[in-house]
Amino acid sequence: MIDLIKKNFSFISIYLVFALAVVLLIGTKGKINAQLFANQFHSSFFDFTFFWSTKIVEWFSFLVILGILLFKGAKFAINGLLIYAITAVTTFSLKRLLFFHELRPTSVLNELRLLPPEFGLSQLTSHSFPSGHTTAAFTLFCFITLISSNKKLGYIYGIIAAFIAYSRVYLSQHFFQDILAGATIGTIATFVFYFVLNKIKYGEWALKPLVKLKK
């Protein structure tokens, strides 16, 4: 596990910076004021960008798994799908069983500036903690880092995951503590279960990509 962490510290470093920034923001301003602070930075460009960035994990994840199946092999695709399912179930269970009372920002604050109605975004009101989109984003891009031969790309993947996480706050769908929890679940669980599942012995059929790229 230590070697795995060292090899993929690029992604972890982005997670740590992200987590530290969120902790400092919540610690200095508090849950509510941190939300209000972030809500003041808005524009039509940000509206468009963050609306579509939050959509990535709603459909892009399965395209990535399909791509892994085609170009990396069934072993990576199966492991990735299992890890994605585990983190999704974990987050869903926490939302529904332990933190079912946690309300979304729009249920707590009346003065929030929300996305214009033409985007058609449904503002959720309950089951705020933890953020499922953030869990999915950090799970997906952490896993891509783990199976990537170019570990420097982990910095980019981490930034993308953090960007998606912040989109949930920008859209007033989550508080900062929600995205911090989602990022932590996604990162830690992905490393742990990748380490465990990677020990499973698959046949040769699972180690060969379905599509071979010409060099």
C-alpha positions as CSV (number, residue, x, y, z in Angstrom):
1,M,0.0,0.0,0.0
2,I,2.8,2.4,0.8
3,D,4.4,1.9,-2.6
4,L,1.0,2.5,-4.2
5,I,0.6,5.7,-2.3
6,K,4.1,6.9,-3.3
7,K,3.6,6.1,-7.0
8,N,0.3,8.0,-7.1
9,F,1.1,10.8,-4.7
10,S,0.4,13.3,-7.5
11,F,-3.4,12.7,-7.0
12,I,-3.1,12.5,-3.2
13,S,-1.3,15.9,-3.1
14,I,-4.2,17.6,-4.9
15,Y,-6.7,15.9,-2.6
16,L,-4.7,17.1,0.5
17,V,-4.5,20.7,-0.8
18,F,-8.2,20.6,-1.6
19,A,-9.0,19.1,1.9
20,L,-6.8,21.7,3.7
21,A,-8.4,24.6,1.8
22,V,-11.9,23.4,2.7
23,V,-11.0,22.7,6.3
24,L,-9.5,26.2,6.7
25,L,-12.5,27.8,5.0
26,I,-15.0,26.0,7.2
27,G,-12.8,26.6,10.3
28,T,-12.5,30.3,9.8
29,K,-15.9,31.2,8.5
30,G,-18.2,28.3,9.6
31,K,-20.5,26.2,7.6
32,I,-23.1,28.9,6.7
33,N,-20.7,31.8,6.1
34,A,-18.5,29.7,4.0
35,Q,-21.4,28.9,1.8
36,L,-22.4,32.6,1.6
37,F,-18.8,33.5,0.8
38,A,-18.6,31.1,-2.1
39,N,-22.0,32.1,-3.4
40,Q,-20.9,35.7,-4.0
41,F,-18.5,34.7,-6.8
42,H,-20.8,34.1,-9.8
43,S,-21.1,35.0,-13.5
44,S,-22.8,33.7,-16.6
45,F,-19.5,32.0,-17.5
46,F,-19.3,30.2,-14.2
47,D,-23.0,29.3,-14.4
48,F,-22.4,27.5,-17.7
49,T,-19.0,26.0,-16.7
50,F,-20.1,24.6,-13.3
51,F,-23.4,23.4,-14.5
52,W,-21.9,21.2,-17.2
53,S,-18.9,20.1,-15.1
54,T,-21.2,18.7,-12.5
55,K,-22.9,16.7,-15.2
56,I,-19.7,14.8,-16.0
57,V,-20.1,12.2,-13.3
58,E,-23.7,11.6,-14.2
59,W,-22.9,10.0,-17.6
60,F,-19.1,10.3,-18.2
61,S,-18.2,7.7,-15.6
62,F,-19.6,4.8,-17.6
63,L,-18.0,6.0,-20.8
64,V,-14.7,5.9,-18.9
65,I,-15.3,2.4,-17.7
66,L,-16.2,1.3,-21.2
67,G,-13.0,3.0,-22.5
68,I,-11.0,1.1,-19.8
69,L,-12.6,-2.2,-20.9
70,L,-11.7,-1.5,-24.6
71,F,-8.2,-0.1,-24.2
72,K,-6.9,-1.5,-20.8
73,G,-8.7,-4.8,-20.3
74,A,-11.5,-6.4,-18.4
75,K,-9.6,-6.7,-15.2
76,F,-9.3,-2.9,-14.9
77,A,-12.9,-2.3,-16.0
78,I,-14.3,-4.9,-13.5
79,N,-12.2,-3.5,-10.6
80,G,-13.1,0.0,-11.5
81,L,-16.8,-0.7,-11.7
82,L,-16.7,-2.6,-8.4
83,I,-14.9,0.3,-6.7
84,Y,-17.3,2.8,-8.2
85,A,-20.2,0.8,-6.9
86,I,-18.7,0.4,-3.4
87,T,-18.1,4.2,-3.0
88,A,-21.6,4.9,-4.4
89,V,-23.3,2.5,-2.0
90,T,-21.3,3.9,0.9
91,T,-22.3,7.5,0.2
92,F,-25.9,6.5,-0.4
93,S,-26.1,4.6,2.8
94,L,-24.6,7.5,4.8
95,K,-27.1,9.9,3.2
96,R,-30.1,7.7,3.9
97,L,-29.3,6.0,7.2
98,L,-27.0,8.2,9.3
99,F,-27.2,11.7,8.0
100,F,-30.7,11.7,6.6
101,H,-31.5,14.9,8.6
102,E,-28.8,17.0,6.8
103,L,-30.5,19.7,4.7
104,R,-29.2,21.2,1.5
105,P,-28.1,24.9,1.4
106,T,-31.4,26.1,-0.2
107,S,-33.3,24.7,2.7
108,V,-31.2,26.6,5.2
109,L,-30.5,29.8,3.4
110,N,-32.9,32.1,1.7
111,E,-30.5,34.7,0.4
112,L,-28.5,32.4,-2.0
113,R,-28.1,33.4,-5.6
114,L,-29.2,30.3,-7.6
115,L,-28.6,29.2,-11.1
116,P,-30.9,30.9,-13.6
117,P,-34.1,28.9,-14.4
118,E,-33.2,28.4,-18.1
119,F,-30.6,25.8,-17.0
120,G,-33.4,23.6,-15.7
121,L,-31.5,22.6,-12.6
122,S,-33.6,21.0,-9.8
123,Q,-32.5,22.4,-6.5
124,L,-32.5,19.5,-4.0
125,T,-33.5,20.1,-0.4
126,S,-32.4,17.1,1.7
127,H,-29.8,14.3,2.1
128,S,-27.0,16.7,1.7
129,F,-24.1,14.9,3.5
130,P,-22.0,13.5,2.0
131,S,-21.9,14.7,-1.7
132,G,-22.5,11.8,-4.1
133,H,-21.2,13.7,-7.1
134,T,-18.0,14.5,-5.3
135,T,-17.5,10.9,-4.2
136,A,-18.0,9.8,-7.8
137,A,-15.6,12.4,-9.2
138,F,-12.8,11.5,-6.8
139,T,-13.4,7.8,-7.2
140,L,-13.3,8.0,-11.0
141,F,-10.3,10.2,-11.4
142,C,-8.3,8.6,-8.6
143,F,-8.9,5.2,-10.3
144,I,-7.7,6.6,-13.6
145,T,-4.6,7.8,-11.9
146,L,-4.0,4.4,-10.4
147,I,-4.1,2.6,-13.7
148,S,-2.3,5.3,-15.7
149,S,1.3,4.7,-16.7
150,N,2.0,8.5,-16.6
151,K,1.6,9.3,-12.9
152,K,2.1,13.1,-13.5
153,L,-1.4,13.1,-15.0
154,G,-2.6,12.6,-11.4
155,Y,-2.2,16.3,-10.8
156,I,-4.6,17.1,-13.7
157,Y,-7.0,14.3,-12.7
158,G,-7.0,15.6,-9.1
159,I,-7.7,19.2,-10.2
160,I,-10.6,18.0,-12.4
161,A,-12.1,16.1,-9.4
162,A,-11.7,19.1,-7.1
163,F,-13.3,21.3,-9.8
164,I,-16.3,19.0,-10.0
165,A,-16.6,19.0,-6.2
166,Y,-16.6,22.8,-6.1
167,S,-19.3,22.9,-8.7
168,R,-21.7,21.3,-6.2
169,V,-21.1,24.2,-3.8
170,Y,-21.4,26.8,-6.6
171,L,-24.7,25.3,-7.6
172,S,-25.9,25.4,-4.0
173,Q,-26.5,21.7,-4.0
174,H,-24.0,21.1,-1.1
175,F,-22.1,22.7,1.7
176,F,-18.3,22.5,1.8
177,Q,-18.4,19.8,4.5
178,D,-20.4,17.6,2.1
179,I,-17.8,17.8,-0.7
180,L,-15.0,17.3,1.8
181,A,-16.6,14.1,3.0
182,G,-17.3,12.9,-0.6
183,A,-13.7,13.6,-1.7
184,T,-12.3,11.7,1.4
185,I,-14.5,8.7,0.8
186,G,-13.7,8.6,-2.9
187,T,-10.0,8.9,-2.4
188,I,-9.4,6.6,0.5
189,A,-11.8,3.9,-0.6
190,T,-10.4,3.8,-4.1
191,F,-6.9,3.3,-2.9
192,V,-7.9,0.6,-0.4
193,F,-10.1,-1.4,-2.7
194,Y,-7.8,-1.0,-5.7
195,F,-5.0,-2.5,-3.5
196,V,-7.3,-5.4,-2.4
197,L,-8.9,-6.1,-5.8
198,N,-5.6,-5.9,-7.7
199,K,-4.5,-9.0,-5.9
200,I,-7.2,-11.1,-7.5
201,K,-5.8,-13.4,-10.1
202,Y,-7.7,-13.0,-13.4
203,G,-7.1,-15.2,-16.5
204,E,-5.2,-14.0,-19.5
205,W,-8.5,-13.0,-21.1
206,A,-9.0,-10.2,-18.6
207,L,-5.5,-8.7,-19.0
208,K,-5.7,-8.0,-22.8
209,P,-7.4,-4.9,-24.2
210,L,-10.2,-5.5,-26.6
211,V,-8.8,-2.8,-28.9
212,K,-5.1,-2.6,-29.5
213,L,-3.7,0.8,-30.5
214,K,-1.0,0.8,-33.1
215,K,2.3,2.3,-32.0
